[in-house]
Amino acid sequence: MDEKMLQKAIVEQAAQDQVGLIVKAEGIHFNEILKLRLEYRNILMIDHLWEFTSLARLDLNSNLIEKIEGLDRLINLTWLNLSFNSIEKIEGLRSLRKLEVLNLSNNRISVIENMDTLEKLTHFFIANNLIGQLDNVLYLRKFKNMFTVNLYGNPVSQVDDYKLSIAAYFPNLPCLDYRLLDEKTKNEASIKYSYVLDKIKREELHKKQAEEDAFVEALNGSDLFKSMLKDDPEALHSVPEAAHLLQTYPVNMFLNPTLTLECQMVELCMQLFETGLAEHKRRETEVNSFFSGQKEAVTHYQQKASHILTDFEQRRKVRMVELQQSSAPDLLKVNINHCKEEINQLCNSLMALEFQLVSQLEDNIKKLDINISDMIGNFSETAQGIYPFSFGTFAQCRDLEDNYHENVQVMAATLENVAKDNREEDRPDHDQMLLVDKDIVMDALATSHDNHLLKIHDRETQLMIRADAWKVALVKGIEEKELKRNRMRISDIHRYADHLLEQLEDSQ
C-alpha cells in the first residue's frame, strides 16, 4: 500500500460514485476523504493512511493482510471491513472509538480480544475464523449497544445448543448470524441457562467490585472525558471548529503525538485503570499474607498455651489427690497454698504468652501499615504526581486540557481576524457571530476550561480520598479486632483462674 495506490483508488471511487473529485491546485486532499475502498488489491500491509483523518468508512477486504496496524489516526472511522484476509490477532484498534461496524470474517483469528475501547460497536462480524471457546465469546457482553454478531463457521458455532447459549448470555442481542433471536428462543435460553447466567452475573459484580476497591471504576473508557464536556456552555457552538479540534488536534505531550486529545486522555485513564487493578491485586496479596501470618502466629501461641494447660492439668490432678489424702490440717494448708501458687503461675505464664503474642501482632500490624502506605503512596504518585515534577495521570490530563484550551483561544482569535478581514457579504454566519459575540465566546471558553479542570480535580480527589480512607479503615479495623481478641483472651485467663480457685475452695 502506497500513496500512488491510494490516489488511484480515490479517483476510481469518485468516478464510480459519479461525484466530483476533491481536488485542488495541489491535488487530492487525503484528509477530506470520507470513504475509501481498497478491496482485491493484494495488499500485504496497512500503511500510508495517517492523513485520512476524516475517513468514516474503510474497506480492506479480500487482500493479503496479516496484521491490523496503521489505523491509529483514523479516529472518525465508523466502518471497517477487514474480511477475507490472513489476520491472526485482533489488535491495533484502540484509537477507533467511533467504530460501529467491524468485519473480521474469513480470517485466522482464534481469540476475541483487544476491543475494549470500541464502546460504540453495534455490528461485529467474525464468521469463518477459529473461535473455539464459548467463554471467549462472553468478552462481547461488555458492548451494550451490540445489535448483531456473526460467529457462523467458527468451531464454537458447532457446539450443542450454540444458539440457546448465545441467546442466554446476550439477552439484549437482537440478531445472531444474520437471523433474529425471537422471544421464544430467549425465554427458553434464560430458563435453561439460568444457573450459568447467575454465575456470570456474580463474576461480573465481583469484577465491578474489584474496580471500585481499586478506586479506578469508570476509568477504563471515556467517562472522565465525556463528563468534562457535559456541562460546556452553549456559546461554544459559536466556534464550530472547537469540537473538531477537541477530536483531532494533535497535542504534543509525553505521548504519541498522532493521538487525538480524546484518545490521549482515554489512553491515560486506561493506563491508570490497569495500574489500579494491578496495585489492587498487590494490596490484596499483602493483606492476605498479613492475615495468614496473624492466623499462624495466633495458632502457634495457642499451641504453646495448650501445652502449658496440659502440663498444669497433669500436676493439678496429682495435687487434688494429695489434698484428698491430706488429713493433717498443716499439711492440707501447705498443699492448698501450693495449688494456689501453681494457679497464679499458670495465670502469669498464660498472660506472658499473651503479651508476647500481642507484641508480635502489633509488629505485624505496623509492617502492614508501612507496606500498605507505601503501596497507596506509589499509586497516588502514579495518579497524581508530586509537585512540581508532576507526571501523574491527572496532572497530564490537566496539561492536555490546558494545551487544548490555549489552542481553542488562538483559533477563536484567528477566526475573529478572518471575520474582520472578509467583506461583509462574504462572511460565514459563524464568523459573523464570533465577531459580534467574541467576548461571550471567550467567556464561555474560560468557563468551559474551568469546568474541565474541575472535573479532573474532582475525580483525582475522589481517588485520593477513597484510597487514604481505605488504608486508614483497614488498619483501624485490624487494630480494633486485635484489641477485642486480646481483651477476650485476658478475660478468659482470669475467668479460668477464678474457676480453679473456686474448685480449690470447694475441695476443702
DRENGU-268640 format. One record per residue (C-alpha): y, z, x. Coordinates in steps of 0.25 Angstrom, whole numbers, plus 5000, padded with zeros to 4 digits. Layout:
BEGIN
PADO   north     up   east
PADO       Y      Z      X
...
! end
This chain:
BEGIN
PADO   north     up   east
PADO    5000   5000   5000
PADO    5013   4996   5006
PADO    5028   4992   5001
PADO    5025   4978   5000
PADO    5013   4980   4991
PADO    5022   4990   4982
PADO    5033   4979   4981
PADO    5023   4969   4977
PADO    5017   4978   4967
PADO    5030   4981   4961
PADO    5034   4966   4960
PADO    5021   4963   4953
PADO    5022   4974   4944
PADO    5036   4970   4940
PADO    5032   4956   4937
PADO    5020   4960   4929
PADO    5028   4970   4921
PADO    5039   4960   4919
PADO    5051   4969   4923
PADO    5062   4968   4933
PADO    5059   4972   4947
PADO    5066   4984   4952
PADO    5072   4976   4964
PADO    5086   4978   4970
PADO    5092   4971   4982
PADO    5083   4979   4992
PADO    5071   4977   4984
PADO    5061   4985   4975
PADO    5064   5000   4974
PADO    5051   5007   4974
PADO    5058   5020   4969
PADO    5061   5013   4956
PADO    5047   5008   4953
PADO    5041   5015   4941
PADO    5027   5009   4941
PADO    5018   5003   4952
PADO    5005   4997   4950
PADO    4996   4995   4963
PADO    4982   4992   4958
PADO    4972   4983   4965
PADO    4979   4982   4978
PADO    4969   4988   4987
PADO    4978   5000   4991
PADO    4972   5009   5001
PADO    4983   5020   5002
PADO    4994   5024   4993
PADO    5007   5022   5001
PADO    5022   5018   5001
PADO    5024   5024   4987
PADO    5035   5034   4991
PADO    5047   5026   4986
PADO    5041   5025   4972
PADO    5047   5038   4967
PADO    5049   5033   4953
PADO    5035   5028   4951
PADO    5029   5032   4938
PADO    5016   5024   4938
PADO    5007   5020   4950
PADO    4994   5012   4948
PADO    4986   5012   4961
PADO    4973   5010   4954
PADO    4962   5001   4960
PADO    4965   5002   4974
PADO    4958   5008   4987
PADO    4966   5021   4987
PADO    4958   5033   4993
PADO    4969   5043   4993
PADO    4980   5048   4984
PADO    4993   5048   4992
PADO    5007   5043   4994
PADO    5011   5047   4980
PADO    5020   5059   4983
PADO    5033   5053   4980
PADO    5029   5047   4966
PADO    5034   5059   4959
PADO    5037   5051   4946
PADO    5023   5045   4945
PADO    5016   5047   4931
PADO    5005   5038   4932
PADO    4996   5036   4944
PADO    4983   5027   4944
PADO    4974   5028   4956
PADO    4961   5024   4949
PADO    4951   5015   4956
PADO    4954   5019   4970
PADO    4946   5027   4980
PADO    4953   5040   4979
PADO    4944   5053   4982
PADO    4954   5064   4980
PADO    4965   5067   4971
PADO    4978   5071   4980
PADO    4992   5066   4982
PADO    4997   5068   4968
PADO    5005   5081   4970
PADO    5018   5075   4968
PADO    5015   5067   4956
PADO    5019   5078   4946
PADO    5023   5068   4935
PADO    5010   5061   4935
PADO    5004   5059   4921
PADO    4993   5049   4923
PADO    4983   5049   4935
PADO    4972   5039   4936
PADO    4962   5042   4947
PADO    4950   5035   4940
PADO    4939   5028   4949
PADO    4941   5035   4962
PADO    4932   5044   4970
PADO    4939   5058   4966
PADO    4929   5070   4965
PADO    4939   5081   4963
PADO    4951   5082   4953
PADO    4962   5090   4961
PADO    4976   5090   4967
PADO    4983   5087   4954
PADO    4990   5100   4951
PADO    5004   5094   4951
PADO    5001   5083   4941
PADO    5006   5092   4929
PADO    5009   5080   4920
PADO    4996   5073   4921
PADO    4991   5068   4908
PADO    4981   5057   4911
PADO    4970   5059   4922
PADO    4960   5048   4925
PADO    4949   5051   4935
PADO    4938   5043   4930
PADO    4926   5038   4939
PADO    4928   5047   4950
PADO    4919   5058   4956
PADO    4924   5071   4948
PADO    4911   5079   4946
PADO    4915   5093   4943
PADO    4920   5097   4929
PADO    4927   5109   4936
PADO    4935   5100   4943
PADO    4940   5093   4931
PADO    4945   5106   4926
PADO    4956   5104   4936
PADO    4963   5095   4926
PADO    4965   5107   4916
PADO    4978   5110   4923
PADO    4984   5097   4917
PADO    4989   5102   4904
PADO    4994   5088   4899
PADO    4982   5080   4902
PADO    4979   5070   4891
PADO    4967   5062   4897
PADO    4957   5064   4908
PADO    4947   5053   4912
PADO    4935   5058   4920
PADO    4925   5047   4916
PADO    4916   5043   4926
PADO    4916   5055   4935
PADO    4904   5064   4937
PADO    4910   5075   4929
PADO    4911   5066   4917
PADO    4895   5064   4917
PADO    4892   5079   4915
PADO    4887   5084   4902
PADO    4898   5088   4891
PADO    4909   5082   4900
PADO    4918   5078   4888
PADO    4916   5092   4882
PADO    4919   5099   4895
PADO    4932   5092   4897
PADO    4936   5094   4883
PADO    4933   5109   4885
PADO    4940   5110   4898
PADO    4952   5102   4893
PADO    4954   5105   4879
PADO    4968   5099   4878
PADO    4964   5085   4885
PADO    4965   5074   4874
PADO    4957   5063   4882
PADO    4945   5062   4891
PADO    4940   5050   4897
PADO    4949   5041   4888
PADO    4943   5048   4876
PADO    4950   5058   4867
PADO    4944   5072   4866
PADO    4943   5075   4852
PADO    4944   5089   4846
PADO    4929   5090   4842
PADO    4925   5088   4857
PADO    4936   5098   4861
PADO    4931   5108   4851
PADO    4916   5106   4856
PADO    4920   5107   4870
PADO    4928   5120   4868
PADO    4917   5127   4861
PADO    4906   5122   4871
PADO    4914   5126   4884
PADO    4922   5138   4879
PADO    4916   5147   4889
PADO    4919   5137   4900
PADO    4934   5136   4895
PADO    4935   5151   4895
PADO    4931   5152   4909
PADO    4940   5141   4913
PADO    4952   5147   4906
PADO    4949   5161   4913
PADO    4949   5154   4926
PADO    4962   5147   4923
PADO    4968   5160   4919
PADO    4963   5166   4931
PADO    4969   5155   4939
PADO    4982   5157   4932
PADO    4982   5172   4934
PADO    4980   5169   4949
PADO    4992   5161   4949
PADO    5000   5172   4943
PADO    4994   5182   4953
PADO    4998   5173   4964
PADO    5013   5173   4958
PADO    5013   5157   4958
PADO    5010   5153   4944
PADO    5017   5141   4939
PADO    5020   5137   4953
PADO    5009   5126   4954
PADO    5017   5116   4948
PADO    5031   5112   4944
PADO    5034   5124   4935
PADO    5045   5130   4944
PADO    5052   5116   4946
PADO    5052   5114   4931
PADO    5057   5128   4928
PADO    5069   5125   4937
PADO    5073   5112   4929
PADO    5070   5118   4915
PADO    5084   5124   4913
PADO    5092   5113   4920
PADO    5106   5111   4913
PADO    5107   5099   4904
PADO    5119   5094   4912
PADO    5109   5090   4923
PADO    5105   5078   4915
PADO    5119   5072   4919
PADO    5113   5070   4932
PADO    5100   5061   4929
PADO    5097   5059   4944
PADO    5095   5074   4945
PADO    5082   5074   4938
PADO    5077   5063   4947
PADO    5082   5070   4959
PADO    5074   5082   4955
PADO    5062   5074   4955
PADO    5064   5064   4966
PADO    5073   5069   4977
PADO    5066   5072   4990
PADO    5070   5086   4994
PADO    5070   5087   5009
PADO    5063   5101   5011
PADO    5052   5106   5019
PADO    5042   5098   5010
PADO    5038   5083   5010
PADO    5052   5076   5007
PADO    5045   5066   4998
PADO    5042   5076   4987
PADO    5052   5078   4976
PADO    5059   5090   4972
PADO    5050   5094   4961
PADO    5037   5091   4970
PADO    5043   5099   4981
PADO    5045   5111   4972
PADO    5032   5110   4966
PADO    5025   5108   4979
PADO    5032   5121   4984
PADO    5027   5128   4971
PADO    5013   5123   4973
PADO    5013   5128   4987
PADO    5017   5141   4983
PADO    5007   5141   4971
PADO    4996   5138   4981
PADO    5000   5148   4991
PADO    5002   5159   4980
PADO    4987   5157   4975
PADO    4982   5157   4990
PADO    4991   5170   4992
PADO    4985   5176   4979
PADO    4971   5174   4984
PADO    4975   5181   4997
PADO    4981   5193   4990
PADO    4969   5193   4981
PADO    4959   5193   4992
PADO    4967   5204   4999
PADO    4968   5213   4987
PADO    4953   5211   4984
PADO    4950   5214   4999
PADO    4958   5227   4997
PADO    4951   5231   4984
PADO    4938   5228   4991
PADO    4942   5237   5003
PADO    4947   5248   4993
PADO    4933   5248   4986
PADO    4926   5248   4999
PADO    4934   5260   5004
PADO    4932   5268   4991
PADO    4917   5265   4991
PADO    4916   5269   5006
PADO    4923   5283   5003
PADO    4915   5285   4990
PADO    4902   5283   4998
PADO    4907   5293   5008
PADO    4911   5303   4997
PADO    4897   5301   4991
PADO    4890   5305   5004
PADO    4899   5318   5004
PADO    4896   5321   4990
PADO    4881   5319   4992
PADO    4881   5328   5005
PADO    4889   5338   4997
PADO    4879   5338   4985
PADO    4867   5340   4994
PADO    4874   5352   5000
PADO    4878   5357   4987
PADO    4864   5357   4981
PADO    4860   5366   4993
PADO    4872   5375   4991
PADO    4868   5376   4976
PADO    4854   5380   4979
PADO    4859   5391   4989
PADO    4869   5396   4978
PADO    4857   5397   4968
PADO    4849   5405   4979
PADO    4860   5414   4983
PADO    4858   5428   4977
PADO    4867   5436   4986
PADO    4882   5436   4982
PADO    4887   5434   4996
PADO    4878   5422   4999
PADO    4881   5416   4986
PADO    4896   5417   4989
PADO    4894   5411   5002
PADO    4887   5399   4996
PADO    4897   5397   4985
PADO    4908   5397   4996
PADO    4900   5386   5004
PADO    4899   5378   4991
PADO    4914   5379   4989
PADO    4917   5375   5003
PADO    4908   5363   5002
PADO    4914   5359   4989
PADO    4928   5360   4996
PADO    4923   5352   5008
PADO    4917   5341   4998
PADO    4931   5340   4992
PADO    4938   5339   5005
PADO    4928   5329   5010
PADO    4930   5320   4998
PADO    4945   5322   4998
PADO    4946   5318   5013
PADO    4937   5306   5010
PADO    4946   5302   4998
PADO    4959   5303   5007
PADO    4952   5294   5017
PADO    4950   5284   5007
PADO    4964   5285   5001
PADO    4969   5283   5015
PADO    4961   5271   5017
PADO    4964   5265   5004
PADO    4979   5267   5006
PADO    4978   5260   5019
PADO    4971   5248   5012
PADO    4982   5248   5001
PADO    4993   5248   5012
PADO    4986   5236   5019
PADO    4984   5229   5005
PADO    4999   5231   5003
PADO    5003   5225   5016
PADO    4994   5213   5015
PADO    4998   5210   5001
PADO    5013   5212   5004
PADO    5011   5202   5016
PADO    5004   5192   5007
PADO    5015   5193   4996
PADO    5025   5192   5007
PADO    5019   5180   5013
PADO    5018   5174   4999
PADO    5032   5178   4995
PADO    5037   5171   5008
PADO    5030   5158   5004
PADO    5036   5159   4991
PADO    5050   5164   4994
PADO    5052   5162   5009
PADO    5060   5172   5018
PADO    5075   5171   5018
PADO    5082   5164   5026
PADO    5070   5156   5030
PADO    5065   5153   5016
PADO    5053   5143   5016
PADO    5046   5149   5003
PADO    5043   5141   4991
PADO    5054   5145   4983
PADO    5064   5144   4994
PADO    5060   5130   4996
PADO    5061   5127   4981
PADO    5075   5132   4981
PADO    5078   5123   4993
PADO    5073   5111   4985
PADO    5081   5115   4973
PADO    5094   5117   4982
PADO    5091   5103   4988
PADO    5089   5097   4975
PADO    5102   5103   4969
PADO    5110   5098   4981
PADO    5105   5084   4979
PADO    5108   5084   4964
PADO    5122   5089   4967
PADO    5124   5078   4976
PADO    5118   5068   4966
PADO    5127   5073   4955
PADO    5140   5071   4965
PADO    5135   5057   4969
PADO    5133   5053   4954
PADO    5147   5058   4951
PADO    5153   5050   4962
PADO    5146   5038   4957
PADO    5151   5040   4943
PADO    5165   5041   4949
PADO    5164   5028   4957
PADO    5158   5020   4946
PADO    5167   5013   4936
PADO    5167   5020   4922
PADO    5160   5009   4915
PADO    5148   5009   4926
PADO    5146   5024   4926
PADO    5132   5028   4920
PADO    5132   5038   4909
PADO    5126   5049   4918
PADO    5137   5046   4929
PADO    5148   5048   4919
PADO    5142   5061   4914
PADO    5141   5066   4928
PADO    5155   5062   4931
PADO    5160   5069   4919
PADO    5151   5081   4919
PADO    5150   5083   4934
PADO    5153   5098   4934
PADO    5143   5100   4923
PADO    5132   5093   4930
PADO    5135   5101   4943
PADO    5135   5114   4936
PADO    5122   5110   4930
PADO    5116   5107   4943
PADO    5121   5120   4948
PADO    5115   5127   4936
PADO    5102   5120   4938
PADO    5101   5123   4953
PADO    5103   5138   4950
PADO    5093   5137   4939
PADO    5083   5130   4948
PADO    5085   5141   4959
PADO    5084   5152   4949
PADO    5070   5147   4944
PADO    5065   5146   4959
PADO    5070   5160   4961
PADO    5064   5166   4949
PADO    5050   5160   4952
PADO    5052   5165   4966
PADO    5056   5179   4961
PADO    5045   5180   4951
PADO    5034   5177   4962
PADO    5040   5187   4972
PADO    5041   5198   4961
PADO    5027   5196   4956
PADO    5021   5195   4970
PADO    5028   5208   4974
PADO    5025   5215   4961
PADO    5010   5211   4962
PADO    5009   5217   4976
PADO    5016   5230   4972
PADO    5008   5231   4960
PADO    4995   5229   4967
PADO    4997   5239   4978
PADO    5003   5249   4968
PADO    4991   5247   4959
PADO    4981   5249   4970
PADO    4988   5262   4975
PADO    4988   5267   4961
PADO    4974   5264   4959
PADO    4970   5271   4972
PADO    4979   5283   4969
PADO    4971   5285   4956
PADO    4958   5283   4963
PADO    4962   5294   4973
PADO    4966   5304   4963
PADO    4954   5302   4955
PADO    4945   5304   4967
PADO    4953   5317   4971
PADO    4951   5322   4957
PADO    4936   5319   4957
PADO    4934   5326   4970
PADO    4942   5339   4965
PADO    4934   5338   4952
PADO    4921   5337   4959
PADO    4924   5349   4968
PADO    4929   5357   4956
PADO    4915   5353   4949
PADO    4908   5358   4961
PADO    4915   5371   4961
PADO    4913   5373   4946
PADO    4898   5371   4949
PADO    4898   5381   4960
PADO    4905   5391   4951
PADO    4894   5389   4940
PADO    4883   5391   4950
PADO    4887   5405   4954
! end
